[in-house]
Amino acid sequence: MTKYKDAIDFKSDDYRVLTSHMLGNDGQRYHFMTAHYRRKQ
């Protein structure tokens, strides 16, 4: 188990970007995932 951080960037009403970082043993945060969400029209 480790600590992690999710951040959601609201680019527009129809587009969001989620990024996830985890805390490593050395105290640094490491990016491990990016998800792009788009609303269907």
URGIPE-V634658 format. One record per pair of residues at least 12 apart in sequence whose C-alpha atoms are under 10 Angstrom apart, sorted by the first residue. I is the first residue (numbers start at 1). J is the second residue. D is the distance in whole Angstrom. If there is no record, write none. Layout:
i,j,d
I,J,D
I,J,D
This chain:
i,j,d
2,22,7
2,23,6
2,24,8
2,25,9
3,21,9
3,22,6
3,23,6
3,24,8
3,29,9
4,20,7
4,21,6
4,22,4
4,23,6
4,24,9
4,29,8
4,30,9
4,31,10
4,32,10
5,19,8
5,20,6
5,21,5
5,22,6
5,23,8
5,29,9
5,30,10
5,31,9
6,18,7
6,19,6
6,20,4
6,21,7
6,22,9
6,31,10
6,33,9
6,34,10
7,19,5
7,20,7
7,21,9
7,34,10
8,20,9
8,34,10
8,35,9
8,36,10
9,36,10
10,37,10
12,38,9
13,38,9
13,39,8
14,37,8
14,38,6
14,39,5
14,40,8
14,41,9
15,36,7
15,37,6
15,38,5
15,39,7
15,40,10
16,35,8
16,36,6
16,37,5
16,38,7
16,39,9
17,34,7
17,35,6
17,36,5
17,37,6
17,38,9
18,33,8
18,34,6
18,35,5
18,36,6
18,37,8
19,31,7
19,32,8
19,33,6
19,34,5
19,35,7
19,36,9
20,32,6
20,33,5
20,34,7
20,35,9
21,33,7
21,34,9
